[in-house]
Amino acid sequence: MAKTILIIEDEPLLGAELKRHFERVGWRVELAEQLGLARSKLFDKGLLPPVVLADMNLPDGNSLDLLEEVKQNKIVGEWIFLTGYGSVADSVRALRLGAYDFLEKPVDFERLDLVISGAMRSAIAQRRLYDQLETGSRHFTVESFIGRSSAAEQIRAILRKLIDTPISALIVSGETGTGKGVVTKILHYSGQRQDAPMVEVNCSALPKDLLESELFGHEAGSFTGAKGRRRGLFEQADGGTLFLDEIAEMPVDLQSKLLKALEEKKFRRVGGDREIQVDVQVIAATNRDLLTCIEEGLFRKDLYHRLSVYQLRVPPLRERVIDLEQLVPLFIAEFNAKSGKSVSVIGERVWEKLKAHSWPGNVRELRNVIERCVLFSDTNELPVQWLHLQPEIYAPEESVTVPGGSLSGPDAVTPDHQFIHVPLDGSMGLDEMDRFIICAALEQNQHNVTATARMLNTTRDTLRYRINKYDIQLPDGA
């Protein structure tokens, strides 16, 4: 976003001084002495300044009238008003229209610079949200859930019903990589809240204290490092959708505060004493069974019932293999455009391998496989040698069952979580089998090396040696 500021000021000396000041610090400055000239710059010449600094009262009218026109035309930017005097009515109207701040004349340039910098950051965030809304409304329609299987058609039918329903909360469940995020974006960008923001937070990516501050915001001085007030994601999503990804990973004590906010539609910032009213649709996504989490004491039953106004399960790719016939060409076209390749032929052998694979990583895994094949292709045919598909999860024929003590790696889990199947059809060598088993055990133990070594009845040093030997990547801190 260009660092442009529009100054609306009818006092020639002050206007010239402000113009010189901002040009010295790198701003592109547009100066208008009257509202009519400012209106022409904004609407006729297409000026889109992220920040507007305006005198409240000008010879040809009140700047609030122009701000109202700007809001009606959805021109994104922050407005700061300079005023020597102002009425209560003007103040109330300015707040309703979303004015960023008021500064009294004569203006203090040091304070002005701080306010302008904050307004610029806010304008960038607004523009990003606006671009997200524009992009989302174009791309995330019901038909963007691709597939001609009965499962895909059923999902689209449910989505059509949900987007016309003013539902306050729902749960989207399904395995990792099935497209829960896409479903959520369809519900928002095709629904009744599409003109308001959609704000997303991954509950597993943040520690408890930081997650609470992210959701509800905080007041200055509420904890170490809280230098200023911060609006939380609930406030940012007001009128729109809050997407809580991996909801099962939220700490139990924070779940009670979330429940209260959902029930009462109001909350307090961390360290605050004022209740803030919001109107937010909450969509919670999870790849875990919440009922099992409730039994284990990891999820509140009352929060589950509050969120589950409706539950939408996104089926895994192995349950809709026929959808590969639409998904694969779609991904090929996407990566052709990105890489400048021209892959257009999909051989029979490629189709056989794609349809025989169980896709433990679901659509995300498929997308990565197609990206690799397109990038490494030398002809117009999708190369079979770059598929590199992992061994099948469900392989009842030509396989040996190895006891695993409740292994549940994403590439190795059987339905009962007690065994791992290793194919004996020549598709895996001995080292590949060894690596495969270690990866599955690490996944089951959340990449805890000590616990994995105990499960595999070996020492920690031996397991570390094999992890290094097979170049197995562990998360930081594991």
C-alpha positions as CSV (number, residue, x, y, z in Angstrom):
1,M,0.0,0.0,0.0
2,A,1.5,3.4,-1.1
3,K,2.4,5.7,1.8
4,T,0.0,8.4,0.7
5,I,-1.8,11.0,2.9
6,L,-4.6,13.3,1.9
7,I,-4.6,16.6,3.9
8,I,-7.8,18.6,3.9
9,E,-7.1,22.0,5.4
10,D,-8.3,25.5,4.4
11,E,-5.7,27.4,6.4
12,P,-2.9,28.0,3.8
13,L,0.0,28.3,6.3
14,L,-1.0,25.2,8.3
15,G,-1.7,23.2,5.1
16,A,1.7,24.1,3.7
17,E,3.5,23.3,7.0
18,L,1.8,19.9,7.2
19,K,2.7,19.1,3.6
20,R,6.4,19.9,4.1
21,H,6.5,17.9,7.3
22,F,5.1,14.7,5.8
23,E,7.1,15.0,2.6
24,R,10.3,15.2,4.7
25,V,9.5,11.9,6.3
26,G,8.7,10.1,3.0
27,W,5.0,10.5,2.5
28,R,3.4,11.3,-0.8
29,V,1.1,14.2,0.1
30,E,-2.1,15.4,-1.6
31,L,-3.4,18.8,-0.3
32,A,-7.0,20.0,-0.7
33,E,-8.1,23.4,0.6
34,Q,-11.8,22.6,0.2
35,L,-14.1,19.6,0.5
36,G,-15.1,19.9,-3.2
37,L,-11.4,19.5,-4.3
38,A,-11.0,16.6,-1.8
39,R,-14.2,15.0,-3.2
40,S,-12.9,15.3,-6.8
41,K,-9.5,13.7,-5.8
42,L,-11.3,10.7,-4.1
43,F,-14.2,10.1,-6.5
44,D,-13.2,11.5,-9.9
45,K,-9.4,10.9,-9.9
46,G,-9.5,7.6,-8.0
47,L,-7.2,8.6,-5.2
48,L,-7.1,5.9,-2.5
49,P,-5.1,7.3,0.4
50,P,-4.7,5.0,3.4
51,V,-4.7,8.0,5.8
52,V,-6.7,11.3,5.6
53,L,-6.0,14.2,7.9
54,A,-8.9,16.6,7.7
55,D,-10.0,19.8,9.4
56,M,-13.5,19.3,10.8
57,N,-15.1,22.5,9.5
58,L,-14.3,23.9,6.1
59,P,-15.8,26.8,4.2
60,D,-17.9,24.5,2.0
61,G,-19.1,22.1,4.6
62,N,-18.3,19.5,7.3
63,S,-15.7,16.9,6.7
64,L,-17.9,14.3,8.3
65,D,-20.2,14.5,5.3
66,L,-17.3,13.5,3.1
67,L,-16.3,10.7,5.4
68,E,-19.9,9.3,5.2
69,E,-19.7,9.4,1.4
70,V,-16.4,7.6,1.5
71,K,-17.8,4.9,3.8
72,Q,-20.8,4.4,1.5
73,N,-18.5,4.0,-1.5
74,K,-16.3,1.5,0.5
75,I,-13.1,3.4,0.1
76,V,-10.8,1.9,2.7
77,G,-8.7,4.3,4.9
78,E,-8.3,5.9,8.3
79,W,-9.5,9.5,9.0
80,I,-8.0,11.8,11.6
81,F,-9.7,15.1,12.4
82,L,-8.1,18.4,13.4
83,T,-10.4,20.7,15.2
84,G,-10.2,23.8,17.2
85,Y,-13.7,23.2,18.6
86,G,-16.3,20.6,18.1
87,S,-19.8,19.7,19.2
88,V,-20.9,16.6,21.1
89,A,-23.1,15.7,18.0
90,D,-20.0,15.8,15.8
91,S,-18.1,13.6,18.1
92,V,-20.8,11.0,18.3
93,R,-21.3,11.0,14.5
94,A,-17.5,10.7,13.9
95,L,-17.3,7.7,16.2
96,R,-20.2,6.1,14.5
97,L,-18.5,6.6,11.1
98,G,-15.3,5.1,12.4
99,A,-13.0,8.1,12.7
100,Y,-9.5,7.0,13.9
101,D,-8.7,10.0,16.2
102,F,-9.3,13.7,17.0
103,L,-6.4,16.1,17.5
104,E,-6.8,19.7,18.8
105,K,-5.3,22.7,17.1
106,P,-2.6,23.9,17.4
107,V,-1.3,20.4,16.5
108,D,1.7,18.8,18.2
109,F,3.8,17.3,15.4
110,E,5.4,14.6,17.6
111,R,2.0,13.3,18.7
112,L,0.7,13.7,15.2
113,D,3.5,11.4,13.8
114,L,2.6,8.7,16.3
115,V,-1.1,8.9,15.5
116,I,-0.5,8.9,11.7
117,S,1.8,5.8,12.1
118,G,-0.9,3.9,14.0
119,A,-3.5,4.9,11.4
120,M,-1.3,3.7,8.6
121,R,-0.9,0.3,10.3
122,S,-4.7,0.1,10.9
123,A,-5.3,1.1,7.3
124,I,-3.0,-1.7,6.0
125,A,-4.9,-4.3,8.1
126,Q,-8.3,-2.9,6.9
127,R,-7.1,-3.1,3.2
128,R,-5.9,-6.7,3.8
129,L,-9.3,-7.6,5.2
130,Y,-11.1,-5.9,2.3
131,D,-8.9,-7.7,-0.3
132,Q,-9.6,-11.0,1.6
133,L,-13.3,-10.3,1.4
134,E,-13.1,-9.5,-2.4
135,T,-11.1,-12.5,-3.1
136,G,-13.2,-14.8,-0.9
137,S,-16.5,-13.7,-2.4
138,R,-15.2,-14.6,-5.9
139,H,-13.5,-17.9,-5.1
140,F,-15.4,-19.5,-2.3
141,T,-18.7,-20.4,-3.7
142,V,-20.6,-23.6,-2.9
143,E,-19.4,-25.0,-6.2
144,S,-15.8,-24.6,-5.2
145,F,-16.1,-27.7,-3.1
146,I,-15.0,-30.0,-6.0
147,G,-16.2,-33.5,-6.7
148,R,-18.9,-35.5,-8.4
149,S,-19.2,-38.2,-5.7
150,S,-22.3,-38.6,-3.7
151,A,-20.4,-37.5,-0.6
152,A,-19.3,-34.2,-2.3
153,E,-22.8,-33.5,-3.6
154,Q,-24.2,-34.1,-0.1
155,I,-21.7,-31.6,1.3
156,R,-22.7,-29.0,-1.3
157,A,-26.4,-29.6,-0.6
158,I,-25.8,-29.0,3.2
159,L,-23.7,-25.9,2.4
160,R,-26.5,-24.4,0.4
161,K,-28.9,-24.8,3.4
162,L,-26.4,-23.5,5.9
163,I,-25.5,-20.3,4.0
164,D,-29.1,-19.3,4.0
165,T,-29.5,-19.9,7.7
166,P,-28.5,-17.4,10.4
167,I,-26.7,-20.0,12.4
168,S,-24.7,-18.7,15.4
169,A,-22.2,-21.6,15.7
170,L,-21.3,-24.9,14.1
171,I,-18.6,-27.6,14.2
172,V,-16.8,-28.7,11.0
173,S,-15.1,-32.1,11.7
174,G,-12.9,-34.3,9.5
175,E,-9.4,-35.7,9.2
176,T,-6.5,-33.4,8.6
177,G,-6.3,-32.2,5.0
178,T,-9.9,-32.9,4.0
179,G,-10.8,-29.3,3.3
180,K,-12.3,-28.0,6.6
181,G,-10.8,-24.6,6.0
182,V,-12.3,-24.4,2.5
183,V,-15.8,-25.4,3.8
184,T,-15.5,-22.6,6.5
185,K,-14.6,-20.0,3.9
186,I,-17.6,-21.1,1.7
187,L,-19.9,-20.8,4.7
188,H,-18.6,-17.2,5.3
189,Y,-18.1,-15.8,1.9
190,S,-21.3,-17.2,0.4
191,G,-23.3,-16.6,3.5
192,Q,-25.2,-13.7,5.1
193,R,-22.0,-12.3,6.7
194,Q,-19.9,-12.2,3.6
195,D,-19.5,-8.4,3.7
196,A,-18.0,-8.6,7.3
197,P,-14.5,-9.9,8.1
198,M,-13.6,-13.5,8.7
199,V,-10.9,-13.9,11.3
200,E,-9.0,-17.2,11.9
201,V,-7.0,-18.5,14.8
202,N,-5.3,-21.9,15.2
203,C,-5.9,-22.9,18.8
204,S,-3.0,-25.4,18.8
205,A,-0.4,-22.9,17.6
206,L,-0.5,-20.5,20.6
207,P,0.1,-21.0,24.4
208,K,-2.8,-20.5,26.7
209,D,-2.0,-16.9,27.9
210,L,-1.3,-15.7,24.4
211,L,-4.4,-17.4,23.0
212,E,-6.6,-15.6,25.5
213,S,-5.1,-12.3,24.6
214,E,-5.5,-13.1,20.8
215,L,-9.1,-13.9,21.3
216,F,-10.3,-11.3,23.7
217,G,-7.6,-8.6,23.4
218,H,-5.9,-6.8,26.4
219,E,-5.6,-3.5,28.1
220,A,-2.3,-1.6,28.5
221,G,-0.3,-3.0,31.4
222,S,-2.5,-6.1,31.9
223,F,0.7,-8.3,31.7
224,T,4.4,-7.9,31.0
225,G,4.9,-6.6,27.5
226,A,1.4,-5.2,27.1
227,K,2.4,-1.7,26.2
228,G,-0.9,-0.7,24.7
229,R,-4.5,-1.7,24.3
230,R,-5.1,-4.4,21.7
231,R,-8.4,-5.4,20.1
232,G,-8.9,-9.2,20.2
233,L,-10.1,-11.4,17.3
234,F,-13.6,-11.4,18.7
235,E,-13.8,-7.6,18.3
236,Q,-12.1,-7.8,14.8
237,A,-14.7,-10.4,13.7
238,D,-17.7,-8.4,14.9
239,G,-20.5,-8.8,12.4
240,G,-18.6,-11.6,10.7
241,T,-17.1,-15.0,11.4
242,L,-14.5,-16.2,13.9
243,F,-12.9,-19.5,12.7
244,L,-11.5,-21.5,15.6
245,D,-9.3,-24.1,14.0
246,E,-8.2,-27.1,16.1
247,I,-10.7,-26.2,18.8
248,A,-10.0,-29.5,20.7
249,E,-6.5,-28.1,21.5
250,M,-7.9,-25.1,23.5
251,P,-7.1,-25.3,27.2
252,V,-10.1,-26.3,29.3
253,D,-9.9,-23.2,31.6
254,L,-10.0,-20.9,28.5
255,Q,-13.0,-22.9,27.1
256,S,-15.1,-21.5,30.0
257,K,-14.4,-17.9,29.0
258,L,-15.2,-18.8,25.3
259,L,-18.5,-20.4,26.4
260,K,-19.5,-17.2,28.4
261,A,-18.6,-15.0,25.4
262,L,-20.8,-17.2,23.1
263,E,-23.7,-17.3,25.5
264,E,-23.8,-13.6,26.4
265,K,-22.3,-12.2,23.2
266,K,-20.0,-10.0,25.3
267,F,-16.7,-10.3,27.1
268,R,-13.9,-8.3,28.8
269,R,-10.5,-7.8,27.5
270,V,-7.6,-9.2,29.5
271,G,-7.1,-6.7,32.3
272,G,-10.2,-4.8,31.4
273,D,-13.3,-4.0,33.4
274,R,-15.7,-2.9,30.6
275,E,-17.9,-5.5,28.8
276,I,-17.7,-5.4,25.0
277,Q,-20.7,-6.4,22.9
278,V,-20.1,-8.4,19.7
279,D,-22.2,-10.3,17.1
280,V,-20.0,-13.1,15.8
281,Q,-20.7,-16.4,14.0
282,V,-18.3,-19.0,15.4
283,I,-17.1,-21.9,13.3
284,A,-15.0,-24.5,15.1
285,A,-13.0,-27.1,13.2
286,T,-11.4,-30.3,14.6
287,N,-9.8,-33.5,13.4
288,R,-10.5,-35.1,16.8
289,D,-13.6,-36.8,18.2
290,L,-14.9,-34.2,20.7
291,L,-17.1,-36.7,22.5
292,T,-14.0,-38.7,23.3
293,C,-12.2,-35.5,24.4
294,I,-15.2,-34.9,26.7
295,E,-14.9,-38.3,28.2
296,E,-11.1,-37.7,28.8
297,G,-11.8,-34.4,30.5
298,L,-10.1,-32.4,27.7
299,F,-13.2,-30.6,26.4
300,R,-16.2,-29.1,28.2
301,K,-19.5,-30.7,27.5
302,D,-21.4,-27.4,27.8
303,L,-19.2,-25.8,25.2
304,Y,-19.6,-28.7,22.9
305,H,-23.4,-28.4,23.0
306,R,-23.2,-24.6,22.5
307,L,-21.0,-25.0,19.4
308,S,-22.8,-28.0,17.9
309,V,-25.9,-26.1,16.6
310,Y,-25.0,-28.1,13.5
311,Q,-22.1,-30.5,12.8
312,L,-20.7,-30.9,9.3
313,R,-18.4,-33.8,8.7
314,V,-16.0,-33.5,5.7
315,P,-15.4,-37.0,4.4
316,P,-11.8,-38.2,3.7
317,L,-10.6,-38.5,0.2
318,R,-10.5,-42.3,0.3
319,E,-14.3,-42.2,0.7
320,R,-14.7,-40.2,-2.5
321,V,-12.0,-41.5,-4.8
322,I,-14.1,-40.7,-7.9
323,D,-13.5,-37.0,-7.1
324,L,-9.8,-37.5,-8.1
325,E,-11.0,-37.2,-11.7
326,Q,-11.9,-33.6,-11.1
327,L,-9.4,-32.6,-8.5
328,V,-6.3,-33.9,-10.3
329,P,-6.8,-31.8,-13.5
330,L,-7.7,-28.8,-11.4
331,F,-4.5,-29.0,-9.4
332,I,-2.5,-29.6,-12.6
333,A,-4.0,-26.5,-14.2
334,E,-3.1,-24.5,-11.0
335,F,0.5,-25.5,-11.0
336,N,0.9,-25.2,-14.7
337,A,0.0,-21.6,-14.4
338,K,2.4,-21.1,-11.4
339,S,5.3,-22.9,-13.0
340,G,4.9,-22.2,-16.7
341,K,4.6,-25.9,-17.4
342,S,2.1,-27.5,-19.8
343,V,1.2,-30.8,-18.3
344,S,-2.0,-32.1,-19.9
345,V,-1.7,-35.9,-20.2
346,I,-2.4,-38.3,-17.3
347,G,-1.4,-41.8,-18.1
348,E,-3.3,-45.0,-17.2
349,R,-0.5,-46.0,-14.8
350,V,-0.7,-42.7,-13.0
351,W,-4.4,-43.0,-12.6
352,E,-4.1,-46.6,-11.3
353,K,-1.6,-45.5,-8.6
354,L,-3.6,-42.4,-7.7
355,K,-6.9,-44.4,-7.3
356,A,-5.2,-47.2,-5.4
357,H,-3.6,-44.9,-2.8
358,S,-5.5,-44.4,0.4
359,W,-4.6,-40.7,0.8
360,P,-3.9,-40.4,4.5
361,G,-3.2,-36.7,4.1
362,N,-6.4,-36.3,2.0
363,V,-6.8,-33.4,-0.4
364,R,-3.7,-31.6,1.0
365,E,-1.5,-34.6,0.3
366,L,-3.0,-34.9,-3.2
367,R,-2.3,-31.2,-3.9
368,N,1.3,-31.6,-2.8
369,V,1.8,-34.7,-4.9
370,I,0.5,-33.0,-8.0
371,E,2.6,-29.9,-7.3
372,R,5.7,-32.0,-7.2
373,C,4.9,-33.9,-10.3
374,V,4.1,-30.8,-12.3
375,L,7.3,-29.0,-11.1
376,F,9.5,-32.0,-12.0
377,S,7.8,-32.8,-15.3
378,D,9.9,-32.6,-18.5
379,T,7.1,-33.3,-21.0
380,N,3.4,-32.7,-21.2
381,E,2.7,-36.0,-19.3
382,L,2.3,-36.2,-15.5
383,P,5.4,-38.2,-14.5
384,V,4.7,-41.4,-12.7
385,Q,8.2,-41.6,-11.2
386,W,7.6,-38.4,-9.1
387,L,4.4,-39.6,-7.5
388,H,6.4,-41.1,-4.5
389,L,3.2,-42.2,-2.8
390,Q,3.6,-43.5,0.7
391,P,2.7,-47.2,1.4
392,E,-1.0,-47.8,1.6
393,I,-2.7,-47.5,5.0
394,Y,-5.3,-50.2,4.2
395,A,-3.6,-53.0,2.4
396,P,-5.3,-56.3,3.2
397,E,-3.5,-58.3,0.5
398,E,0.2,-59.1,0.5
399,S,0.9,-57.5,3.8
400,V,2.3,-58.5,7.2
401,T,0.8,-57.1,10.4
402,V,3.3,-55.8,12.9
403,P,2.2,-55.2,16.5
404,G,2.7,-51.6,17.3
405,G,1.3,-50.9,20.8
406,S,-1.4,-48.4,19.6
407,L,0.5,-46.9,16.7
408,S,-1.4,-44.1,15.0
409,G,0.8,-42.4,12.5
410,P,-1.0,-40.6,9.7
411,D,0.6,-42.9,7.1
412,A,0.3,-46.1,9.1
413,V,-2.9,-46.3,11.2
414,T,-5.3,-49.1,10.8
415,P,-8.9,-48.5,11.8
416,D,-8.5,-50.1,15.3
417,H,-5.2,-48.2,16.0
418,Q,-3.5,-51.4,17.1
419,F,-1.5,-52.4,14.1
420,I,0.5,-51.1,11.2
421,H,0.4,-52.8,7.7
422,V,3.6,-53.0,5.7
423,P,3.2,-54.2,2.1
424,L,5.3,-57.1,0.8
425,D,4.7,-56.5,-2.8
426,G,8.2,-55.1,-3.5
427,S,7.1,-51.5,-3.2
428,M,9.1,-51.0,0.0
429,G,12.7,-51.9,0.9
430,L,13.9,-52.8,4.4
431,D,15.1,-49.3,5.3
432,E,11.8,-47.8,4.0
433,M,9.9,-50.2,6.3
434,D,12.1,-49.2,9.2
435,R,11.7,-45.5,8.6
436,F,7.9,-46.0,8.1
437,I,7.5,-47.7,11.5
438,I,9.6,-45.0,13.3
439,C,7.6,-42.2,11.7
440,A,4.3,-43.8,12.7
441,A,5.5,-44.3,16.3
442,L,6.8,-40.7,16.6
443,E,3.4,-39.4,15.4
444,Q,1.6,-41.5,18.0
445,N,3.8,-40.0,20.7
446,Q,3.6,-36.4,19.5
447,H,7.3,-36.7,18.4
448,N,8.5,-37.4,22.0
449,V,11.7,-39.4,21.3
450,T,11.9,-40.9,24.8
451,A,8.3,-42.2,24.7
452,T,8.7,-43.5,21.2
453,A,11.9,-45.4,22.1
454,R,10.0,-47.0,25.0
455,M,7.2,-48.0,22.7
456,L,9.6,-49.5,20.2
457,N,11.5,-51.3,23.0
458,T,14.8,-49.7,22.1
459,T,17.1,-47.0,23.6
460,R,16.8,-43.3,23.1
461,D,20.3,-43.2,21.5
462,T,19.5,-46.0,19.1
463,L,16.3,-44.2,18.0
464,R,18.1,-40.9,17.6
465,Y,20.7,-42.6,15.4
466,R,18.0,-44.0,13.1
467,I,16.2,-40.7,13.0
468,N,19.4,-39.0,11.8
469,K,20.1,-41.9,9.4
470,Y,16.7,-41.6,7.7
471,D,16.7,-37.8,7.9
472,I,13.4,-37.7,9.7
473,Q,12.5,-34.1,10.5
474,L,11.3,-33.4,14.0
475,P,9.5,-30.3,15.2
476,D,11.6,-27.7,17.0
477,G,12.1,-28.7,20.6
478,A,11.4,-32.4,20.1
